């Protein structure tokens, strides 16, 4: 049983790092594309950037949810819980902004 717990711990750690890495890569690439679109004066720059940021945050949120699998201490659970709530709130706000921007974009 202890072997399974150690295996789960290692798998979760690898998945957490992978999700964090993908999330950071998505955020960086979205930012660079956002700068490029801004320079080109693309009218949908804000919408595209918000979608990229939302996708990056989804990966980061996934890593935090996985982190709850390996947390042992109550104070660590509280910290991870706060991070999850913060990232979920950011994701919600970005999705709300995307919805508003799409509605505004469709009007014109």
Backbone atoms as SQL, in Angstrom:
CREATE TABLE atoms (id INTEGER PRIMARY KEY, chain TEXT, resi INTEGER, resn TEXT, atom TEXT, x REAL, y REAL, z REAL);
INSERT INTO atoms VALUES
  (1, 'A', 1, 'UNK', 'N', 0.827, -1.194, 0.000),
  (2, 'A', 1, 'UNK', 'CA', 0.000, 0.000, 0.000),
  (3, 'A', 1, 'UNK', 'C', 0.870, 1.257, 0.000),
  (4, 'A', 2, 'UNK', 'N', 1.963, 1.223, 0.736),
  (5, 'A', 2, 'UNK', 'CA', 2.859, 2.374, 0.782),
  (6, 'A', 2, 'UNK', 'C', 3.485, 2.630, -0.582),
  (7, 'A', 3, 'UNK', 'N', 3.758, 1.565, -1.321),
  (8, 'A', 3, 'UNK', 'CA', 4.316, 1.697, -2.664),
  (9, 'A', 3, 'UNK', 'C', 3.346, 2.447, -3.580),
  (10, 'A', 4, 'UNK', 'N', 2.059, 2.135, -3.485),
  (11, 'A', 4, 'UNK', 'CA', 1.057, 2.833, -4.297),
  (12, 'A', 4, 'UNK', 'C', 0.987, 4.312, -3.924),
  (13, 'A', 5, 'UNK', 'N', 1.109, 4.604, -2.646),
  (14, 'A', 5, 'UNK', 'CA', 1.073, 5.993, -2.202),
  (15, 'A', 5, 'UNK', 'C', 2.277, 6.770, -2.741),
  (16, 'A', 6, 'UNK', 'N', 3.434, 6.169, -2.696),
  (17, 'A', 6, 'UNK', 'CA', 4.641, 6.803, -3.229),
  (18, 'A', 6, 'UNK', 'C', 4.512, 6.997, -4.738),
  (19, 'A', 7, 'UNK', 'N', 3.984, 5.982, -5.425),
  (20, 'A', 7, 'UNK', 'CA', 3.788, 6.075, -6.871),
  (21, 'A', 7, 'UNK', 'C', 2.809, 7.195, -7.213),
  (22, 'A', 8, 'UNK', 'N', 1.695, 7.271, -6.482),
  (23, 'A', 8, 'UNK', 'CA', 0.725, 8.339, -6.694),
  (24, 'A', 8, 'UNK', 'C', 1.355, 9.702, -6.459),
  (25, 'A', 9, 'UNK', 'N', 2.162, 9.816, -5.436),
  (26, 'A', 9, 'UNK', 'CA', 2.837, 11.077, -5.111),
  (27, 'A', 9, 'UNK', 'C', 3.743, 11.508, -6.261),
  (28, 'A', 10, 'UNK', 'N', 4.508, 10.575, -6.804),
  (29, 'A', 10, 'UNK', 'CA', 5.420, 10.899, -7.913),
  (30, 'A', 10, 'UNK', 'C', 4.649, 11.247, -9.190),
  (31, 'A', 11, 'UNK', 'N', 3.611, 10.486, -9.485),
  (32, 'A', 11, 'UNK', 'CA', 2.809, 10.770, -10.681),
  (33, 'A', 11, 'UNK', 'C', 2.146, 12.144, -10.560),
  (34, 'A', 12, 'UNK', 'N', 1.598, 12.433, -9.392),
  (35, 'A', 12, 'UNK', 'CA', 0.948, 13.733, -9.182),
  (36, 'A', 12, 'UNK', 'C', 1.961, 14.870, -9.313),
  (37, 'A', 13, 'UNK', 'N', 3.157, 14.693, -8.772),
  (38, 'A', 13, 'UNK', 'CA', 4.186, 15.731, -8.886),
  (39, 'A', 13, 'UNK', 'C', 4.577, 15.985, -10.337),
  (40, 'A', 14, 'UNK', 'N', 4.735, 14.925, -11.113),
  (41, 'A', 14, 'UNK', 'CA', 5.080, 15.079, -12.533),
  (42, 'A', 14, 'UNK', 'C', 3.951, 15.789, -13.270),
  (43, 'A', 15, 'UNK', 'N', 2.704, 15.400, -12.995),
  (44, 'A', 15, 'UNK', 'CA', 1.561, 16.025, -13.653),
  (45, 'A', 15, 'UNK', 'C', 1.437, 17.499, -13.259),
  (46, 'A', 16, 'UNK', 'N', 1.698, 17.806, -11.993),
  (47, 'A', 16, 'UNK', 'CA', 1.634, 19.199, -11.532),
  (48, 'A', 16, 'UNK', 'C', 2.652, 20.051, -12.282),
  (49, 'A', 17, 'UNK', 'N', 3.879, 19.565, -12.371),
  (50, 'A', 17, 'UNK', 'CA', 4.926, 20.313, -13.075),
  (51, 'A', 17, 'UNK', 'C', 4.564, 20.453, -14.553),
  (52, 'A', 18, 'UNK', 'N', 4.028, 19.391, -15.154),
  (53, 'A', 18, 'UNK', 'CA', 3.651, 19.441, -16.566),
  (54, 'A', 18, 'UNK', 'C', 2.539, 20.468, -16.797),
  (55, 'A', 19, 'UNK', 'N', 1.502, 20.461, -15.943),
  (56, 'A', 19, 'UNK', 'CA', 0.413, 21.425, -16.098),
  (57, 'A', 19, 'UNK', 'C', 0.906, 22.850, -15.877),
  (58, 'A', 20, 'UNK', 'N', 1.760, 23.042, -14.871),
  (59, 'A', 20, 'UNK', 'CA', 2.325, 24.376, -14.626),
  (60, 'A', 20, 'UNK', 'C', 3.129, 24.849, -15.838),
  (61, 'A', 21, 'UNK', 'N', 3.942, 23.961, -16.388),
  (62, 'A', 21, 'UNK', 'CA', 4.772, 24.295, -17.550),
  (63, 'A', 21, 'UNK', 'C', 3.907, 24.683, -18.744),
  (64, 'A', 22, 'UNK', 'N', 2.896, 23.867, -19.033),
  (65, 'A', 22, 'UNK', 'CA', 2.013, 24.163, -20.160),
  (66, 'A', 22, 'UNK', 'C', 1.279, 25.487, -19.926),
  (67, 'A', 23, 'UNK', 'N', 0.814, 25.709, -18.704),
  (68, 'A', 23, 'UNK', 'CA', 0.126, 26.958, -18.395),
  (69, 'A', 23, 'UNK', 'C', 1.008, 28.176, -18.607),
  (70, 'A', 24, 'UNK', 'N', 2.245, 28.093, -18.153),
  (71, 'A', 24, 'UNK', 'CA', 3.184, 29.205, -18.338),
  (72, 'A', 24, 'UNK', 'C', 3.479, 29.411, -19.822),
  (73, 'A', 25, 'UNK', 'N', 3.689, 28.317, -20.554),
  (74, 'A', 25, 'UNK', 'CA', 3.953, 28.423, -21.995),
  (75, 'A', 25, 'UNK', 'C', 2.784, 29.079, -22.719),
  (76, 'A', 26, 'UNK', 'N', 1.574, 28.677, -22.389),
  (77, 'A', 26, 'UNK', 'CA', 0.383, 29.262, -23.020),
  (78, 'A', 26, 'UNK', 'C', 0.300, 30.754, -22.707),
  (79, 'A', 27, 'UNK', 'N', 0.572, 31.128, -21.459),
  (80, 'A', 27, 'UNK', 'CA', 0.522, 32.545, -21.089),
  (81, 'A', 27, 'UNK', 'C', 1.588, 33.355, -21.827),
  (82, 'A', 28, 'UNK', 'N', 2.787, 32.815, -21.934),
  (83, 'A', 28, 'UNK', 'CA', 3.864, 33.532, -22.633),
  (84, 'A', 28, 'UNK', 'C', 3.542, 33.675, -24.117),
  (85, 'A', 29, 'UNK', 'N', 3.130, 32.583, -24.743),
  (86, 'A', 29, 'UNK', 'CA', 2.813, 32.622, -26.171),
  (87, 'A', 29, 'UNK', 'C', 1.640, 33.563, -26.431),
  (88, 'A', 30, 'UNK', 'N', 0.624, 33.513, -25.587),
  (89, 'A', 30, 'UNK', 'CA', -0.530, 34.417, -25.737),
  (90, 'A', 30, 'UNK', 'C', -0.109, 35.873, -25.599),
  (91, 'A', 31, 'UNK', 'N', 0.776, 36.133, -24.652),
  (92, 'A', 31, 'UNK', 'CA', 1.275, 37.496, -24.475),
  (93, 'A', 31, 'UNK', 'C', 2.051, 37.988, -25.678),
  (94, 'A', 32, 'UNK', 'N', 2.911, 37.139, -26.215),
  (95, 'A', 32, 'UNK', 'CA', 3.692, 37.523, -27.399),
  (96, 'A', 32, 'UNK', 'C', 2.783, 37.746, -28.608),
  (97, 'A', 33, 'UNK', 'N', 1.809, 36.863, -28.794),
  (98, 'A', 33, 'UNK', 'CA', 0.858, 37.038, -29.893),
  (99, 'A', 33, 'UNK', 'C', 0.031, 38.302, -29.666),
  (100, 'A', 34, 'UNK', 'N', -0.314, 38.583, -28.405),
  (101, 'A', 34, 'UNK', 'CA', -1.052, 39.801, -28.081),
  (102, 'A', 34, 'UNK', 'C', -0.271, 41.052, -28.446),
  (103, 'A', 35, 'UNK', 'N', 1.023, 41.063, -28.158),
  (104, 'A', 35, 'UNK', 'CA', 1.867, 42.205, -28.530),
  (105, 'A', 35, 'UNK', 'C', 1.916, 42.350, -30.049),
  (106, 'A', 36, 'UNK', 'N', 2.090, 41.231, -30.732),
  (107, 'A', 36, 'UNK', 'CA', 2.131, 41.242, -32.196),
  (108, 'A', 36, 'UNK', 'C', 0.822, 41.791, -32.768),
  (109, 'A', 37, 'UNK', 'N', -0.307, 41.303, -32.257),
  (110, 'A', 37, 'UNK', 'CA', -1.609, 41.777, -32.738),
  (111, 'A', 37, 'UNK', 'C', -1.842, 43.242, -32.387),
  (112, 'A', 38, 'UNK', 'N', -1.333, 43.671, -31.229),
  (113, 'A', 38, 'UNK', 'CA', -1.464, 45.074, -30.836),
  (114, 'A', 38, 'UNK', 'C', -0.700, 45.981, -31.802),
  (115, 'A', 39, 'UNK', 'N', 0.504, 45.561, -32.153),
  (116, 'A', 39, 'UNK', 'CA', 1.319, 46.346, -33.087),
  (117, 'A', 39, 'UNK', 'C', 0.635, 46.407, -34.458),
  (118, 'A', 40, 'UNK', 'N', -0.009, 45.315, -34.850),
  (119, 'A', 40, 'UNK', 'CA', -0.725, 45.267, -36.130),
  (120, 'A', 40, 'UNK', 'C', -2.061, 45.995, -36.061),
  (121, 'A', 41, 'UNK', 'N', -2.446, 46.446, -34.865),
  (122, 'A', 41, 'UNK', 'CA', -3.711, 47.141, -34.620),
  (123, 'A', 41, 'UNK', 'C', -4.914, 46.261, -34.965),
  (124, 'A', 42, 'UNK', 'N', -4.808, 44.992, -34.620),
  (125, 'A', 42, 'UNK', 'CA', -5.905, 44.036, -34.808),
  (126, 'A', 42, 'UNK', 'C', -7.012, 44.388, -33.814),
  (127, 'A', 43, 'UNK', 'N', -8.241, 44.620, -34.290),
  (128, 'A', 43, 'UNK', 'CA', -9.320, 45.017, -33.377),
  (129, 'A', 43, 'UNK', 'C', -9.720, 43.924, -32.373),
  (130, 'A', 44, 'UNK', 'N', -9.379, 42.684, -32.649),
  (131, 'A', 44, 'UNK', 'CA', -9.753, 41.604, -31.730),
  (132, 'A', 44, 'UNK', 'C', -8.592, 41.189, -30.826),
  (133, 'A', 45, 'UNK', 'N', -7.608, 42.061, -30.667),
  (134, 'A', 45, 'UNK', 'CA', -6.440, 41.746, -29.838),
  (135, 'A', 45, 'UNK', 'C', -6.835, 41.423, -28.401),
  (136, 'A', 46, 'UNK', 'N', -7.675, 42.243, -27.825),
  (137, 'A', 46, 'UNK', 'CA', -8.064, 42.050, -26.424),
  (138, 'A', 46, 'UNK', 'C', -8.787, 40.717, -26.243),
  (139, 'A', 47, 'UNK', 'N', -9.653, 40.374, -27.173),
  (140, 'A', 47, 'UNK', 'CA', -10.400, 39.121, -27.093),
  (141, 'A', 47, 'UNK', 'C', -9.458, 37.921, -27.209),
  (142, 'A', 48, 'UNK', 'N', -8.547, 37.975, -28.164),
  (143, 'A', 48, 'UNK', 'CA', -7.601, 36.869, -28.352),
  (144, 'A', 48, 'UNK', 'C', -6.683, 36.720, -27.140),
  (145, 'A', 49, 'UNK', 'N', -6.223, 37.837, -26.598),
  (146, 'A', 49, 'UNK', 'CA', -5.353, 37.791, -25.429),
  (147, 'A', 49, 'UNK', 'C', -6.096, 37.235, -24.214),
  (148, 'A', 50, 'UNK', 'N', -7.326, 37.653, -24.025),
  (149, 'A', 50, 'UNK', 'CA', -8.124, 37.157, -22.895),
  (150, 'A', 50, 'UNK', 'C', -8.356, 35.651, -23.011),
  (151, 'A', 51, 'UNK', 'N', -8.615, 35.166, -24.213),
  (152, 'A', 51, 'UNK', 'CA', -8.814, 33.729, -24.415),
  (153, 'A', 51, 'UNK', 'C', -7.538, 32.957, -24.098),
  (154, 'A', 52, 'UNK', 'N', -6.392, 33.486, -24.513),
  (155, 'A', 52, 'UNK', 'CA', -5.116, 32.839, -24.206),
  (156, 'A', 52, 'UNK', 'C', -4.838, 32.822, -22.713),
  (157, 'A', 53, 'UNK', 'N', -5.121, 33.936, -22.051),
  (158, 'A', 53, 'UNK', 'CA', -4.916, 34.000, -20.609),
  (159, 'A', 53, 'UNK', 'C', -5.835, 33.031, -19.883),
  (160, 'A', 54, 'UNK', 'N', -7.079, 32.927, -20.340),
  (161, 'A', 54, 'UNK', 'CA', -8.025, 31.998, -19.720),
  (162, 'A', 54, 'UNK', 'C', -7.531, 30.562, -19.870),
  (163, 'A', 55, 'UNK', 'N', -7.020, 30.215, -21.040),
  (164, 'A', 55, 'UNK', 'CA', -6.530, 28.860, -21.258),
  (165, 'A', 55, 'UNK', 'C', -5.313, 28.575, -20.369),
  (166, 'A', 56, 'UNK', 'N', -4.406, 29.528, -20.273),
  (167, 'A', 56, 'UNK', 'CA', -3.245, 29.351, -19.401),
  (168, 'A', 56, 'UNK', 'C', -3.649, 29.172, -17.947),
  (169, 'A', 57, 'UNK', 'N', -4.611, 29.966, -17.496),
  (170, 'A', 57, 'UNK', 'CA', -5.083, 29.858, -16.116),
  (171, 'A', 57, 'UNK', 'C', -5.791, 28.531, -15.856),
  (172, 'A', 58, 'UNK', 'N', -6.444, 27.982, -16.867),
  (173, 'A', 58, 'UNK', 'CA', -7.100, 26.681, -16.708),
  (174, 'A', 58, 'UNK', 'C', -6.063, 25.597, -16.405),
  (175, 'A', 59, 'UNK', 'N', -4.943, 25.628, -17.105),
  (176, 'A', 59, 'UNK', 'CA', -3.870, 24.666, -16.828),
  (177, 'A', 59, 'UNK', 'C', -3.297, 24.868, -15.433),
  (178, 'A', 60, 'UNK', 'N', -3.089, 26.120, -15.057),
  (179, 'A', 60, 'UNK', 'CA', -2.557, 26.415, -13.728),
  (180, 'A', 60, 'UNK', 'C', -3.536, 25.976, -12.642),
  (181, 'A', 61, 'UNK', 'N', -4.824, 26.168, -12.885),
  (182, 'A', 61, 'UNK', 'CA', -5.844, 25.737, -11.932),
  (183, 'A', 61, 'UNK', 'C', -5.848, 24.212, -11.816),
  (184, 'A', 62, 'UNK', 'N', -5.679, 23.539, -12.943),
  (185, 'A', 62, 'UNK', 'CA', -5.600, 22.081, -12.924),
  (186, 'A', 62, 'UNK', 'C', -4.443, 21.584, -12.080),
  (187, 'A', 63, 'UNK', 'N', -3.317, 22.257, -12.149),
  (188, 'A', 63, 'UNK', 'CA', -2.165, 21.847, -11.341),
  (189, 'A', 63, 'UNK', 'C', -2.438, 22.035, -9.854),
  (190, 'A', 64, 'UNK', 'N', -3.142, 23.103, -9.503),
  (191, 'A', 64, 'UNK', 'CA', -3.469, 23.333, -8.088),
  (192, 'A', 64, 'UNK', 'C', -4.459, 22.293, -7.575),
  (193, 'A', 65, 'UNK', 'N', -5.404, 21.909, -8.403),
  (194, 'A', 65, 'UNK', 'CA', -6.350, 20.869, -7.996),
  (195, 'A', 65, 'UNK', 'C', -5.609, 19.551, -7.784),
  (196, 'A', 66, 'UNK', 'N', -4.675, 19.230, -8.666),
  (197, 'A', 66, 'UNK', 'CA', -3.854, 18.024, -8.477),
  (198, 'A', 66, 'UNK', 'C', -3.017, 18.109, -7.208),
  (199, 'A', 67, 'UNK', 'N', -2.581, 19.302, -6.879),
  (200, 'A', 67, 'UNK', 'CA', -1.756, 19.486, -5.684),
  (201, 'A', 67, 'UNK', 'C', -2.506, 19.064, -4.418),
  (202, 'A', 68, 'UNK', 'N', -3.836, 19.162, -4.437),
  (203, 'A', 68, 'UNK', 'CA', -4.612, 18.764, -3.258),
  (204, 'A', 68, 'UNK', 'C', -4.491, 17.264, -2.983),
  (205, 'A', 69, 'UNK', 'N', -4.103, 16.485, -3.983),
  (206, 'A', 69, 'UNK', 'CA', -3.951, 15.036, -3.810),
  (207, 'A', 69, 'UNK', 'C', -2.773, 14.714, -2.899),
  (208, 'A', 70, 'UNK', 'N', -1.720, 15.531, -2.958),
  (209, 'A', 70, 'UNK', 'CA', -0.491, 15.205, -2.221),
  (210, 'A', 70, 'UNK', 'C', -0.293, 16.023, -0.954),
  (211, 'A', 71, 'UNK', 'N', -1.207, 16.949, -0.684),
  (212, 'A', 71, 'UNK', 'CA', -1.081, 17.790, 0.508),
  (213, 'A', 71, 'UNK', 'C', -1.448, 16.974, 1.745),
  (214, 'A', 72, 'UNK', 'N', -0.659, 17.121, 2.791),
  (215, 'A', 72, 'UNK', 'CA', -0.880, 16.360, 4.026),
  (216, 'A', 72, 'UNK', 'C', -1.290, 17.232, 5.210),
  (217, 'A', 73, 'UNK', 'N', -0.855, 18.459, 5.231),
  (218, 'A', 73, 'UNK', 'CA', -1.050, 19.333, 6.388),
  (219, 'A', 73, 'UNK', 'C', -2.251, 20.253, 6.167),
  (220, 'A', 74, 'UNK', 'N', -2.990, 20.536, 7.224),
  (221, 'A', 74, 'UNK', 'CA', -4.178, 21.381, 7.126),
  (222, 'A', 74, 'UNK', 'C', -3.837, 22.797, 6.660),
  (223, 'A', 75, 'UNK', 'N', -2.710, 23.328, 7.112),
  (224, 'A', 75, 'UNK', 'CA', -2.328, 24.678, 6.676),
  (225, 'A', 75, 'UNK', 'C', -1.992, 24.690, 5.187),
  (226, 'A', 76, 'UNK', 'N', -1.391, 23.610, 4.676),
  (227, 'A', 76, 'UNK', 'CA', -1.109, 23.518, 3.242),
  (228, 'A', 76, 'UNK', 'C', -2.403, 23.434, 2.446),
  (229, 'A', 77, 'UNK', 'N', -3.386, 22.718, 2.977),
  (230, 'A', 77, 'UNK', 'CA', -4.681, 22.619, 2.310),
  (231, 'A', 77, 'UNK', 'C', -5.337, 24.001, 2.233),
  (232, 'A', 78, 'UNK', 'N', -5.221, 24.773, 3.299),
  (233, 'A', 78, 'UNK', 'CA', -5.797, 26.123, 3.306),
  (234, 'A', 78, 'UNK', 'C', -5.122, 27.000, 2.254),
  (235, 'A', 79, 'UNK', 'N', -3.801, 26.910, 2.158),
  (236, 'A', 79, 'UNK', 'CA', -3.067, 27.709, 1.170),
  (237, 'A', 79, 'UNK', 'C', -3.460, 27.305, -0.242),
  (238, 'A', 80, 'UNK', 'N', -3.478, 25.993, -0.505),
  (239, 'A', 80, 'UNK', 'CA', -3.862, 25.511, -1.836),
  (240, 'A', 80, 'UNK', 'C', -5.303, 25.909, -2.138),
  (241, 'A', 81, 'UNK', 'N', -6.174, 25.810, -1.135),
  (242, 'A', 81, 'UNK', 'CA', -7.567, 26.215, -1.322),
  (243, 'A', 81, 'UNK', 'C', -7.694, 27.681, -1.693),
  (244, 'A', 82, 'UNK', 'N', -6.928, 28.524, -1.032),
  (245, 'A', 82, 'UNK', 'CA', -6.945, 29.960, -1.350),
  (246, 'A', 82, 'UNK', 'C', -6.439, 30.219, -2.765),
  (247, 'A', 83, 'UNK', 'N', -5.400, 29.517, -3.159),
  (248, 'A', 83, 'UNK', 'CA', -4.864, 29.665, -4.515),
  (249, 'A', 83, 'UNK', 'C', -5.910, 29.230, -5.532),
  (250, 'A', 84, 'UNK', 'N', -6.590, 28.118, -5.261),
  (251, 'A', 84, 'UNK', 'CA', -7.627, 27.640, -6.175),
  (252, 'A', 84, 'UNK', 'C', -8.749, 28.662, -6.299),
  (253, 'A', 85, 'UNK', 'N', -9.185, 29.213, -5.174),
  (254, 'A', 85, 'UNK', 'CA', -10.258, 30.218, -5.204),
  (255, 'A', 85, 'UNK', 'C', -9.815, 31.445, -5.986),
  (256, 'A', 86, 'UNK', 'N', -8.587, 31.906, -5.768),
  (257, 'A', 86, 'UNK', 'CA', -8.077, 33.076, -6.481),
  (258, 'A', 86, 'UNK', 'C', -8.003, 32.828, -7.982),
  (259, 'A', 87, 'UNK', 'N', -7.444, 31.675, -8.362),
  (260, 'A', 87, 'UNK', 'CA', -7.326, 31.378, -9.798),
  (261, 'A', 87, 'UNK', 'C', -8.690, 31.157, -10.426),
  (262, 'A', 88, 'UNK', 'N', -9.607, 30.545, -9.699),
  (263, 'A', 88, 'UNK', 'CA', -10.958, 30.359, -10.230),
  (264, 'A', 88, 'UNK', 'C', -11.643, 31.711, -10.426),
  (265, 'A', 89, 'UNK', 'N', -11.446, 32.628, -9.484),
  (266, 'A', 89, 'UNK', 'CA', -12.029, 33.972, -9.608),
  (267, 'A', 89, 'UNK', 'C', -11.445, 34.696, -10.817),
  (268, 'A', 90, 'UNK', 'N', -10.128, 34.591, -11.003),
  (269, 'A', 90, 'UNK', 'CA', -9.496, 35.212, -12.172),
  (270, 'A', 90, 'UNK', 'C', -10.032, 34.615, -13.465),
  (271, 'A', 91, 'UNK', 'N', -10.172, 33.302, -13.486),
  (272, 'A', 91, 'UNK', 'CA', -10.697, 32.630, -14.671),
  (273, 'A', 91, 'UNK', 'C', -12.122, 33.085, -14.951),
  (274, 'A', 92, 'UNK', 'N', -12.940, 33.181, -13.898),
  (275, 'A', 92, 'UNK', 'CA', -14.318, 33.642, -14.058),
  (276, 'A', 92, 'UNK', 'C', -14.345, 35.062, -14.624),
  (277, 'A', 93, 'UNK', 'N', -13.522, 35.951, -14.080),
  (278, 'A', 93, 'UNK', 'CA', -13.496, 37.334, -14.566),
  (279, 'A', 93, 'UNK', 'C', -13.040, 37.421, -16.012),
  (280, 'A', 94, 'UNK', 'N', -12.060, 36.619, -16.368),
  (281, 'A', 94, 'UNK', 'CA', -11.575, 36.634, -17.756),
  (282, 'A', 94, 'UNK', 'C', -12.650, 36.099, -18.695),
  (283, 'A', 95, 'UNK', 'N', -13.333, 35.024, -18.286),
  (284, 'A', 95, 'UNK', 'CA', -14.407, 34.495, -19.130),
  (285, 'A', 95, 'UNK', 'C', -15.543, 35.514, -19.274),
  (286, 'A', 96, 'UNK', 'N', -15.833, 36.241, -18.197),
  (287, 'A', 96, 'UNK', 'CA', -16.845, 37.288, -18.264),
  (288, 'A', 96, 'UNK', 'C', -16.405, 38.379, -19.234),
  (289, 'A', 97, 'UNK', 'N', -15.128, 38.759, -19.165),
  (290, 'A', 97, 'UNK', 'CA', -14.605, 39.773, -20.077),
  (291, 'A', 97, 'UNK', 'C', -14.655, 39.288, -21.517),
  (292, 'A', 98, 'UNK', 'N', -14.344, 38.011, -21.744),
  (293, 'A', 98, 'UNK', 'CA', -14.409, 37.444, -23.091),
  (294, 'A', 98, 'UNK', 'C', -15.840, 37.541, -23.623),
  (295, 'A', 99, 'UNK', 'N', -16.797, 37.178, -22.782),
  (296, 'A', 99, 'UNK', 'CA', -18.201, 37.219, -23.186),
  (297, 'A', 99, 'UNK', 'C', -18.608, 38.638, -23.552),
  (298, 'A', 100, 'UNK', 'N', -18.219, 39.611, -22.733),
  (299, 'A', 100, 'UNK', 'CA', -18.544, 41.007, -23.001),
  (300, 'A', 100, 'UNK', 'C', -17.854, 41.500, -24.274),
  (301, 'A', 101, 'UNK', 'N', -16.597, 41.128, -24.445),
  (302, 'A', 101, 'UNK', 'CA', -15.838, 41.561, -25.616),
  (303, 'A', 101, 'UNK', 'C', -16.412, 40.944, -26.889),
  (304, 'A', 102, 'UNK', 'N', -16.818, 39.669, -26.820),
  (305, 'A', 102, 'UNK', 'CA', -17.428, 39.024, -27.989),
  (306, 'A', 102, 'UNK', 'C', -18.743, 39.702, -28.349),
  (307, 'A', 103, 'UNK', 'N', -19.537, 40.053, -27.339),
  (308, 'A', 103, 'UNK', 'CA', -20.796, 40.752, -27.597),
  (309, 'A', 103, 'UNK', 'C', -20.531, 42.116, -28.223),
  (310, 'A', 104, 'UNK', 'N', -19.537, 42.813, -27.707),
  (311, 'A', 104, 'UNK', 'CA', -19.164, 44.116, -28.253),
  (312, 'A', 104, 'UNK', 'C', -18.615, 43.992, -29.668),
  (313, 'A', 105, 'UNK', 'N', -17.807, 42.964, -29.881),
  (314, 'A', 105, 'UNK', 'CA', -17.191, 42.715, -31.183),
  (315, 'A', 105, 'UNK', 'C', -18.257, 42.370, -32.233),
  (316, 'A', 106, 'UNK', 'N', -19.295, 41.622, -31.832),
  (317, 'A', 106, 'UNK', 'CA', -20.356, 41.221, -32.755),
  (318, 'A', 106, 'UNK', 'C', -21.273, 42.389, -33.103),
  (319, 'A', 107, 'UNK', 'N', -21.340, 43.396, -32.233),
  (320, 'A', 107, 'UNK', 'CA', -22.149, 44.575, -32.520),
  (321, 'A', 107, 'UNK', 'C', -21.567, 45.395, -33.659),
  (322, 'A', 108, 'UNK', 'N', -20.263, 45.352, -33.782),
  (323, 'A', 108, 'UNK', 'CA', -19.592, 46.174, -34.819),
  (324, 'A', 108, 'UNK', 'C', -19.255, 45.348, -35.973);
